[in-house]
Amino acid sequence: MAHERGFECSHVNHLGMTGHKDWELKRTILEGDWTFITNNSIDFRGPVDKPGSSGEYADVSLHAGLVCINAPGGLSPAVQRQLFGLT
C-alpha cells in the first residue's frame, strides 16, 4: 500500500535485519534518514508519562522521524492497512 501511494519504504525483514535489536536498527534508521514506524514506542521514545526521557532516540536531536502506533494487543495487518488507507 505504501508503494502504491508513492512512498519509499522497506520492512526490516527486507533490509536483511530480521531479528535485530532496537539499538541495532537505530544506526540504519539514522544513516538512511528513514522515518521509523513501530508499535514499540517505549523502546524508542521512553515511557508514556515521560516521552523523550529514555529510549533509543533520547540522544538524537534531529532525525527524519519516529511514528509510534500503539494499541492494546497490537494492530493486526488488516487494521494497519485500514489505518494507512486513511492518509
Backbone bond lengths (Angstrom), bond angles and torsions (degrees), N, CA, C in turn:
res aa  C-N    CA-C-N  psi(-1)  N-CA   C-N-CA  omega(-1)  CA-C   N-CA-C  phi
1 M - - - 1.442 - - 1.521 111.30 -
2 A 1.297 116.56 -39.71 1.466 119.44 -179.37 1.521 110.54 -63.21
3 H 1.313 116.99 -45.11 1.465 120.39 179.19 1.520 110.68 -62.34
4 E 1.337 117.29 -40.58 1.465 121.08 179.14 1.523 111.88 -61.53
5 R 1.322 117.04 -26.91 1.462 121.81 -179.59 1.532 112.23 -95.29
6 G 1.332 116.29 7.76 1.460 120.50 174.52 1.512 116.13 88.61
7 F 1.337 117.84 12.86 1.458 121.04 178.70 1.516 109.97 -91.42
8 E 1.312 116.40 139.99 1.460 121.28 170.58 1.516 106.19 -87.13
9 C 1.307 117.18 123.44 1.457 118.94 -177.39 1.523 110.43 -153.06
10 S 1.316 114.51 159.69 1.459 122.13 175.60 1.507 108.51 -150.04
11 H 1.304 115.93 147.83 1.455 121.95 172.45 1.522 106.75 -89.94
12 V 1.332 116.80 149.27 1.466 118.93 -179.56 1.523 111.29 -54.79
13 N 1.331 117.49 -31.51 1.470 119.95 178.17 1.527 110.76 -62.33
14 H 1.329 117.28 -37.85 1.469 121.25 -178.89 1.523 112.15 -76.55
15 L 1.315 116.88 -13.35 1.465 121.43 176.51 1.523 111.35 -94.71
16 G 1.335 116.33 6.11 1.463 120.01 -178.85 1.511 112.97 74.16
17 M 1.343 117.33 24.06 1.457 120.65 -176.00 1.530 112.58 -116.44
18 T 1.320 116.78 25.22 1.454 121.23 177.99 1.518 109.96 -56.19
19 G 1.317 116.64 130.35 1.456 121.26 177.33 1.518 115.25 81.11
20 H 1.327 118.09 -0.60 1.464 119.49 178.67 1.524 110.33 -67.78
21 K 1.297 115.93 147.35 1.463 122.80 177.14 1.528 109.27 -75.07
22 D 1.333 115.51 159.05 1.464 120.33 -178.65 1.528 112.17 -54.74
23 W 1.321 116.85 -44.37 1.456 119.73 -178.57 1.522 111.46 -65.09
24 E 1.328 117.43 -25.22 1.463 120.55 177.41 1.532 110.79 -77.77
25 L 1.311 118.08 -27.70 1.466 121.70 178.35 1.521 112.02 -75.99
26 K 1.300 117.12 -30.59 1.468 122.05 -174.47 1.530 112.42 -52.83
27 R 1.296 117.54 -46.84 1.467 121.00 -177.66 1.531 110.95 -60.50
28 T 1.327 116.94 -45.94 1.467 121.56 179.13 1.524 110.62 -63.32
29 I 1.329 116.78 -42.06 1.464 121.43 179.58 1.522 110.35 -61.03
30 L 1.317 117.25 -48.85 1.465 120.99 -176.91 1.525 112.16 -70.30
31 E 1.321 117.43 -44.83 1.464 120.17 -178.57 1.524 112.04 -66.47
32 G 1.340 116.68 -32.96 1.459 120.73 179.31 1.516 113.27 -87.08
33 D 1.345 116.85 -1.94 1.459 122.77 -178.26 1.526 111.02 55.66
34 W 1.349 115.79 39.53 1.446 122.35 -179.55 1.525 110.78 -83.39
35 T 1.307 116.98 150.93 1.456 122.69 164.08 1.513 104.92 -91.65
36 F 1.307 116.50 125.96 1.458 121.23 -174.94 1.519 109.35 -100.54
37 I 1.313 116.92 129.55 1.458 122.63 178.61 1.523 107.58 -114.18
38 T 1.336 115.18 127.40 1.458 120.09 -175.25 1.519 110.79 -146.52
39 N 1.310 116.55 159.21 1.460 120.61 169.77 1.528 109.32 -107.45
40 N 1.312 116.05 19.11 1.459 123.53 -178.12 1.529 109.08 -117.76
41 S 1.309 117.47 60.90 1.460 121.04 -172.17 1.515 114.25 -63.84
42 I 1.314 117.95 -36.68 1.469 119.46 -175.27 1.523 111.29 -60.07
43 D 1.320 118.07 -42.03 1.467 120.72 -179.97 1.525 112.24 -65.98
44 F 1.325 117.67 -24.57 1.463 119.57 -175.25 1.522 114.61 -104.19
45 R 1.333 118.97 -29.43 1.452 119.32 -177.72 1.514 114.23 -127.91
46 G 1.325 117.44 1.20 1.455 120.67 179.11 1.517 112.00 93.95
47 P 1.339 116.61 -177.34 1.460 120.68 -177.04 1.529 112.35 -69.01
48 V 1.313 115.74 156.58 1.466 122.35 -177.35 1.527 111.52 -56.68
49 D 1.327 117.10 -40.92 1.461 120.16 -176.28 1.532 113.48 -77.97
50 K 1.337 118.31 -10.22 1.466 121.84 178.58 1.530 110.34 -144.26
51 P 1.353 117.84 61.50 1.466 119.24 -178.04 1.526 111.53 -59.85
52 G 1.305 115.07 139.81 1.456 121.13 179.96 1.513 114.23 83.95
53 S 1.330 117.06 -4.74 1.464 119.97 -178.44 1.516 112.73 -78.74
54 S 1.311 116.36 -22.39 1.462 121.65 178.38 1.517 107.02 -155.57
55 G 1.304 116.37 -172.37 1.455 119.97 -178.87 1.514 111.63 98.21
56 E 1.314 115.56 169.16 1.461 122.00 -174.82 1.533 113.92 -60.83
57 Y 1.320 118.68 -27.50 1.464 120.94 -176.76 1.527 113.49 -99.68
58 A 1.314 119.24 3.87 1.458 121.82 -176.97 1.528 112.34 -60.21
59 D 1.314 117.96 -29.17 1.464 120.55 -177.97 1.527 113.46 -98.82
60 V 1.325 117.69 9.34 1.464 121.78 -177.91 1.524 108.70 -104.95
61 S 1.338 116.44 119.69 1.461 119.01 -176.80 1.526 112.60 -81.00
62 L 1.323 117.28 -30.17 1.460 120.02 -178.59 1.525 108.82 -151.74
63 H 1.326 116.49 134.16 1.453 121.25 176.83 1.517 108.06 -155.84
64 A 1.312 116.30 172.42 1.466 120.56 -174.93 1.515 112.70 -61.79
65 G 1.300 118.44 -32.13 1.445 119.53 176.54 1.506 114.45 149.95
66 L 1.304 113.46 158.92 1.450 122.29 176.59 1.516 106.39 -138.60
67 V 1.311 116.63 120.67 1.455 122.09 178.31 1.519 107.36 -115.62
68 C 1.332 116.13 120.95 1.458 121.43 -179.49 1.520 108.50 -110.39
69 I 1.309 115.75 120.33 1.458 122.11 178.46 1.520 106.68 -113.42
70 N 1.321 115.54 102.17 1.457 120.13 -177.68 1.518 110.00 -111.65
71 A 1.297 116.22 142.13 1.458 122.57 175.24 1.516 107.74 -152.23
72 P 1.330 116.82 144.41 1.471 118.39 177.48 1.525 110.34 -55.09
73 G 1.318 116.11 125.66 1.457 120.77 179.78 1.515 114.08 79.85
74 G 1.329 117.79 2.93 1.463 121.32 179.95 1.519 112.38 84.34
75 L 1.304 115.90 -177.76 1.463 122.39 -179.93 1.511 109.25 -120.24
76 S 1.285 116.78 126.11 1.463 120.54 177.93 1.530 108.82 -69.59
77 P 1.319 118.03 157.14 1.471 119.81 175.77 1.531 112.26 -55.07
78 A 1.312 117.90 -36.32 1.473 120.25 179.47 1.530 111.32 -63.85
79 V 1.327 117.06 -43.50 1.470 120.56 178.99 1.522 109.81 -68.56
80 Q 1.324 118.19 -38.42 1.461 120.79 177.58 1.527 110.40 -59.72
81 R 1.329 116.89 -44.13 1.476 120.31 177.95 1.521 111.32 -63.05
82 Q 1.316 116.70 -40.17 1.457 120.91 178.88 1.522 110.54 -62.77
83 L 1.320 117.41 -46.59 1.462 121.31 179.78 1.535 111.26 -64.75
84 F 1.311 116.65 -42.67 1.459 120.17 179.59 1.530 110.49 -62.82
85 G 1.310 116.76 -33.60 1.458 121.62 179.31 1.518 113.85 -67.03
86 L 1.338 117.01 -14.60 1.465 120.90 179.95 1.519 112.02 -77.41
87 T 1.308 118.26 -15.92 1.468 120.65 -176.95 1.500 111.76 -75.14
